């Protein structure tokens, strides 16, 4: 169980010398675990983040659960890792600790001491705790950063100036390592908890994605994550399996059941909606990645939307059941095997 209210009111402006005696922790780090008080203190400073190509803040649009504050982890050079303060955020619920969020607002009158707005108490989004994105480090080199997704657990202050700006245009950025690393972190966390039925399906989806990526790389293909900035939105669309050469998006399904296939189809249609305006030498291809060949009605449904199927075949490789829409509603054409043994 996490701790309750800190005694501070959301909206209070405080110095660290006032914060730490009450909530614990010390120093000037962006993330301060306070073991004895069962807290983790998070300090956000947009001016610091912008120097490294990112910005913390509220997403302008709520999802079906509610509001989300995105916070980029610590680590100024090289790829950020889930250790130290970043690990403290990831494991706060497991350790029974409460996240307290502060936003830098200025300096105390007549002093060089920084002041911080107390936003409120938060928890990590259980559905999607973090993304891994590309940004620059303090030396100007590209690297992976961890962007945590935080949800308020009680009253909070949500100022307009702390809300991320909506994008004017669609932009995309390819990252060869981020998705693989994200799946590795998810797998590590699953080793320490009892999985629900939903989590088992998610684990199967990650395993399928890893196997497909390894198979594609072994065949000389390039596969990685495509980070899509969506027009008129602040949330990012993360495509974990993308082939930049063929301009193909693959969306893994945890099973061949209709629920998993429908979920994958929705993600692919969202990707098409935004990526159709991004110039590429190849037309955009959409593929559901399935652990087995889905039944015919689901294949025809995908075909009606111009979506093909790549599935795990009996040899353990992957075959493509490519479909194309027709006047009768999308009859599938013959598949070609992507990773089958060469006939003798």
ZIVENTA-V784530 format. One record per residue. N is the residue number from 1. RES is the residue in three letters. BURIAL is + if it has 24 or more other ideal C-beta (glycine too) atoms within 12 Angstrom, else -. Layout:
n->N res->RES burial->BURIAL
n->N res->RES burial->BURIAL
This chain:
n->1 res->UNK burial->-
n->2 res->UNK burial->+
n->3 res->UNK burial->+
n->4 res->UNK burial->-
n->5 res->UNK burial->-
n->6 res->UNK burial->+
n->7 res->UNK burial->-
n->8 res->UNK burial->+
n->9 res->UNK burial->-
n->10 res->UNK burial->+
n->11 res->UNK burial->-
n->12 res->UNK burial->+
n->13 res->UNK burial->+
n->14 res->UNK burial->+
n->15 res->UNK burial->+
n->16 res->UNK burial->+
n->17 res->UNK burial->-
n->18 res->UNK burial->-
n->19 res->UNK burial->+
n->20 res->UNK burial->+
n->21 res->UNK burial->-
n->22 res->UNK burial->-
n->23 res->UNK burial->+
n->24 res->UNK burial->+
n->25 res->UNK burial->+
n->26 res->UNK burial->-
n->27 res->UNK burial->-
n->28 res->UNK burial->-
n->29 res->UNK burial->+
n->30 res->UNK burial->+
n->31 res->UNK burial->+
n->32 res->UNK burial->+
n->33 res->UNK burial->+
n->34 res->UNK burial->+
n->35 res->UNK burial->-
n->36 res->UNK burial->-
n->37 res->UNK burial->+
n->38 res->UNK burial->+
n->39 res->UNK burial->+
n->40 res->UNK burial->+
n->41 res->UNK burial->+
n->42 res->UNK burial->+
n->43 res->UNK burial->+
n->44 res->UNK burial->+
n->45 res->UNK burial->+
n->46 res->UNK burial->+
n->47 res->UNK burial->-
n->48 res->UNK burial->-
n->49 res->UNK burial->+
n->50 res->UNK burial->-
n->51 res->UNK burial->-
n->52 res->UNK burial->+
n->53 res->UNK burial->-
n->54 res->UNK burial->+
n->55 res->UNK burial->+
n->56 res->UNK burial->+
n->57 res->UNK burial->+
n->58 res->UNK burial->+
n->59 res->UNK burial->+
n->60 res->UNK burial->-
n->61 res->UNK burial->-
n->62 res->UNK burial->-
n->63 res->UNK burial->-
n->64 res->UNK burial->-
n->65 res->UNK burial->-
n->66 res->UNK burial->-
n->67 res->UNK burial->+
n->68 res->UNK burial->+
n->69 res->UNK burial->+
n->70 res->UNK burial->+
n->71 res->UNK burial->+
n->72 res->UNK burial->+
n->73 res->UNK burial->+
n->74 res->UNK burial->+
n->75 res->UNK burial->+
n->76 res->UNK burial->+
n->77 res->UNK burial->-
n->78 res->UNK burial->-
n->79 res->UNK burial->+
n->80 res->UNK burial->+
n->81 res->UNK burial->+
n->82 res->UNK burial->+
n->83 res->UNK burial->-
n->84 res->UNK burial->-
n->85 res->UNK burial->+
n->86 res->UNK burial->+
n->87 res->UNK burial->+
n->88 res->UNK burial->+
n->89 res->UNK burial->+
n->90 res->UNK burial->+
n->91 res->UNK burial->+
n->92 res->UNK burial->+
n->93 res->UNK burial->+
n->94 res->UNK burial->-
n->95 res->UNK burial->-
n->96 res->UNK burial->-
n->97 res->UNK burial->+
n->98 res->UNK burial->+
n->99 res->UNK burial->+
n->100 res->UNK burial->+
n->101 res->UNK burial->+
n->102 res->UNK burial->+
n->103 res->UNK burial->+
n->104 res->UNK burial->+
n->105 res->UNK burial->+
n->106 res->UNK burial->-
n->107 res->UNK burial->-
n->108 res->UNK burial->-
n->109 res->UNK burial->-
n->110 res->UNK burial->-
n->111 res->UNK burial->-
n->112 res->UNK burial->-
n->113 res->UNK burial->-
n->114 res->UNK burial->+
n->115 res->UNK burial->+
n->116 res->UNK burial->+
n->117 res->UNK burial->+
n->118 res->UNK burial->+
n->119 res->UNK burial->+
n->120 res->UNK burial->+
n->121 res->UNK burial->+
n->122 res->UNK burial->+
n->123 res->UNK burial->+
n->124 res->UNK burial->+
n->125 res->UNK burial->+
n->126 res->UNK burial->-
n->127 res->UNK burial->-
n->128 res->UNK burial->+
n->129 res->UNK burial->+
n->130 res->UNK burial->+
n->131 res->UNK burial->+
n->132 res->UNK burial->+
n->133 res->UNK burial->+
n->134 res->UNK burial->+
n->135 res->UNK burial->+
n->136 res->UNK burial->-
n->137 res->UNK burial->-
n->138 res->UNK burial->-
n->139 res->UNK burial->-
n->140 res->UNK burial->-
n->141 res->UNK burial->-
n->142 res->UNK burial->-
n->143 res->UNK burial->+
n->144 res->UNK burial->+
n->145 res->UNK burial->+
n->146 res->UNK burial->+
n->147 res->UNK burial->+
n->148 res->UNK burial->+
n->149 res->UNK burial->+
n->150 res->UNK burial->+
n->151 res->UNK burial->+
n->152 res->UNK burial->+
n->153 res->UNK burial->+
n->154 res->UNK burial->+
n->155 res->UNK burial->-
n->156 res->UNK burial->+
n->157 res->UNK burial->+
n->158 res->UNK burial->+
n->159 res->UNK burial->-
n->160 res->UNK burial->-
n->161 res->UNK burial->-
n->162 res->UNK burial->+
n->163 res->UNK burial->+
n->164 res->UNK burial->+
n->165 res->UNK burial->-
n->166 res->UNK burial->-
n->167 res->UNK burial->-
n->168 res->UNK burial->-
n->169 res->UNK burial->-
n->170 res->UNK burial->+
n->171 res->UNK burial->-
n->172 res->UNK burial->+
n->173 res->UNK burial->+
n->174 res->UNK burial->+
n->175 res->UNK burial->+
n->176 res->UNK burial->+
n->177 res->UNK burial->+
n->178 res->UNK burial->+
n->179 res->UNK burial->+
n->180 res->UNK burial->+
n->181 res->UNK burial->+
n->182 res->UNK burial->+
n->183 res->UNK burial->+
n->184 res->UNK burial->-
n->185 res->UNK burial->+
n->186 res->UNK burial->+
n->187 res->UNK burial->-
n->188 res->UNK burial->-
n->189 res->UNK burial->+
n->190 res->UNK burial->-
n->191 res->UNK burial->-
n->192 res->UNK burial->-
n->193 res->UNK burial->-
n->194 res->UNK burial->-
n->195 res->UNK burial->-
n->196 res->UNK burial->-
n->197 res->UNK burial->-
n->198 res->UNK burial->-
n->199 res->UNK burial->-
n->200 res->UNK burial->-
n->201 res->UNK burial->+
n->202 res->UNK burial->+
n->203 res->UNK burial->+
n->204 res->UNK burial->+
n->205 res->UNK burial->+
n->206 res->UNK burial->+
n->207 res->UNK burial->+
n->208 res->UNK burial->+
n->209 res->UNK burial->+
n->210 res->UNK burial->+
n->211 res->UNK burial->+
n->212 res->UNK burial->+
n->213 res->UNK burial->+
n->214 res->UNK burial->-
n->215 res->UNK burial->+
n->216 res->UNK burial->+
n->217 res->UNK burial->-
n->218 res->UNK burial->-
n->219 res->UNK burial->-
n->220 res->UNK burial->-
n->221 res->UNK burial->+
n->222 res->UNK burial->-
n->223 res->UNK burial->+
n->224 res->UNK burial->+
n->225 res->UNK burial->+
n->226 res->UNK burial->+
n->227 res->UNK burial->+
n->228 res->UNK burial->+
n->229 res->UNK burial->+
n->230 res->UNK burial->+
n->231 res->UNK burial->-
n->232 res->UNK burial->-
n->233 res->UNK burial->+
n->234 res->UNK burial->+
n->235 res->UNK burial->+
n->236 res->UNK burial->+
n->237 res->UNK burial->+
n->238 res->UNK burial->+
n->239 res->UNK burial->+
n->240 res->UNK burial->+
n->241 res->UNK burial->+
n->242 res->UNK burial->+
n->243 res->UNK burial->+
n->244 res->UNK burial->+
n->245 res->UNK burial->-
n->246 res->UNK burial->+
n->247 res->UNK burial->+
n->248 res->UNK burial->+
n->249 res->UNK burial->+
n->250 res->UNK burial->+
n->251 res->UNK burial->+
n->252 res->UNK burial->+
n->253 res->UNK burial->+
n->254 res->UNK burial->+
n->255 res->UNK burial->+
n->256 res->UNK burial->+
n->257 res->UNK burial->-
n->258 res->UNK burial->-
n->259 res->UNK burial->-
n->260 res->UNK burial->+
n->261 res->UNK burial->+
n->262 res->UNK burial->+
n->263 res->UNK burial->+
n->264 res->UNK burial->+
n->265 res->UNK burial->+
n->266 res->UNK burial->-
n->267 res->UNK burial->+
n->268 res->UNK burial->+
n->269 res->UNK burial->+
n->270 res->UNK burial->+
n->271 res->UNK burial->+
n->272 res->UNK burial->+
n->273 res->UNK burial->-
n->274 res->UNK burial->+
n->275 res->UNK burial->+
n->276 res->UNK burial->-
n->277 res->UNK burial->-
n->278 res->UNK burial->+
n->279 res->UNK burial->-
n->280 res->UNK burial->-
n->281 res->UNK burial->-
n->282 res->UNK burial->-
n->283 res->UNK burial->-
n->284 res->UNK burial->+
n->285 res->UNK burial->+
n->286 res->UNK burial->+
n->287 res->UNK burial->+
n->288 res->UNK burial->+
n->289 res->UNK burial->+
n->290 res->UNK burial->+
n->291 res->UNK burial->+
n->292 res->UNK burial->+
n->293 res->UNK burial->+
n->294 res->UNK burial->+
n->295 res->UNK burial->-
n->296 res->UNK burial->-
n->297 res->UNK burial->-
n->298 res->UNK burial->+
n->299 res->UNK burial->+
n->300 res->UNK burial->+
n->301 res->UNK burial->+
n->302 res->UNK burial->+
n->303 res->UNK burial->+
n->304 res->UNK burial->-
n->305 res->UNK burial->+
n->306 res->UNK burial->+
n->307 res->UNK burial->+
n->308 res->UNK burial->+
n->309 res->UNK burial->+
n->310 res->UNK burial->+
n->311 res->UNK burial->+
n->312 res->UNK burial->+
n->313 res->UNK burial->+
n->314 res->UNK burial->-
n->315 res->UNK burial->-
n->316 res->UNK burial->-
n->317 res->UNK burial->+
n->318 res->UNK burial->+
n->319 res->UNK burial->+
n->320 res->UNK burial->+
n->321 res->UNK burial->+
n->322 res->UNK burial->+
n->323 res->UNK burial->+
n->324 res->UNK burial->+
n->325 res->UNK burial->-
n->326 res->UNK burial->-
n->327 res->UNK burial->-
n->328 res->UNK burial->-
n->329 res->UNK burial->-
n->330 res->UNK burial->+
n->331 res->UNK burial->-
n->332 res->UNK burial->+
n->333 res->UNK burial->-
n->334 res->UNK burial->-
n->335 res->UNK burial->-
n->336 res->UNK burial->-
n->337 res->UNK burial->+
n->338 res->UNK burial->+
n->339 res->UNK burial->+
n->340 res->UNK burial->-
n->341 res->UNK burial->-
n->342 res->UNK burial->-
n->343 res->UNK burial->-
n->344 res->UNK burial->-
